[in-house]
Amino acid sequence: MDSALPEVGGVSGPFALVLLSAVWMHLDPAERGVGMARLAELVAERGRVVITLRHGPPPAGRRMFEVSGDETVALAAEHGLVPVHRGSHPDRMGRAEVSWTVLVFER
């Protein structure tokens, strides 16, 4: 399957779990709005969406945008996704300038 956010074309749910690991910050604000609407369509009732957000400077040549946990929680709420977990941790690769937020939503 060849598909990508924000539209995730050619994919039909519902899915019990949708995982976005180190992906969300590659979408600009407009793309995140379209993407969140699409995630809400793909996840089953009582299904979960897990999103990890990378914070820190982007690697050279990579398209990345700063995105906060608060912004992501608010956007998810607009699409009927309720936060059930929010956590953070330092970078597991030891990069001092990088940290991570983990968000879990339920539909």
Disulfide bonds with the S-S distance in Angstrom:
none
